[in-house]
Amino acid sequence: MDVVLNINKPPGLTSFAVVSRVRRLLNVKKAGHAGTLDPMATGVLLVLTGRATRLSQFLMGRPKEYLGIIKLGIETDSCDLEGQIIRQCEVPVLDREVLASVISEFTGDIVQRPPAFSAIKIDGQPAYKKARKGVAVDIPERQVRVDSIELINFIADEVTIKVCCSKGTYIRSLARDIGQRLGSCGTLAALTRTAVGEFRLEQALELESITAKDGIIMDQALDFMPEMMIDSNGYQRTKHGNNIMVNEKGERDIYYRIKYDGHLVALGQFKDDNQLHPKIVL
């Protein structure tokens, strides 16, 4: 079973727990996910089975969309409501124009500091493991891409935003930083991932109701990639990981779906204009 499952992750479960549950429900030995969601978060979690686990890097790189609620007036050590409160602040009177202006400052290529309670490795160990032991964690700032932030609603001390961003963006950090920019402090009260690339929440499956028939085949899951058709000679070379001469010119910096007789057989990149190298043979 080599498929991608678009699952609506329920709250309270780790992404690893969801994968384990899928493994048991579908009786598959090999499974993984394409992008972690925090336990408190819900929404699109892509679970890959069998050979589809080799697609993880490509699906993780797809744009993400989130719906988040920022609670102003408190800051926690984890930047969400599951953490310990480390600061309390006055909440300013909210104004739509001011909110929209502040939020817009966090679009484009921005620098953010991930939360101490994150899976980023420090000295070979996930930061959250150190933080849970009370060890001070200093995570370097890094650049991420936020394509857009839309102000959905605000009432009292809560601000709801929709964020479209690149992988590696922490919405918890955005909540903290937006709160500070508003002259207060903030933490993430709720988070739903509404899309990963073309996979949307509206089509997501409930975890306990999935079946073996619900998976999306690898070729369809990678539909965003251009395809390159090869002949029988190219297929024989692909099986052994050898370069293939093709009639069409291709771009070097992107991956292609290499297909033979209508079936996906490999993923590859061009070494020059007409020479295609199969990097992942499926």
Secondary structure, DSSP 8 states (H G I E B T S, - for coil): --EEEEEEE-TT--HHHHHHHHHHHHT-S-EEESS---TT-EEEEEEEEGGGGGGHHHHHTS-EEEEEEEEETEEETTSBTTS-EEEE-------HHHHHHHHHTT-EEEEE---SSSS-EETTEEHHHHHHTT-------EEEEEEEEEEEEEETTEEEEEEEE-TT--HHHHHHHHHHHTTS-EEEEEEEEEEETTEEGGG-EEGGG--GGG-EEHHHHTTTS-EEE--HHHHHHHHTT--EE-SS---TTS-EEEEETTEEEEEEEESSSSEEEEEEE-
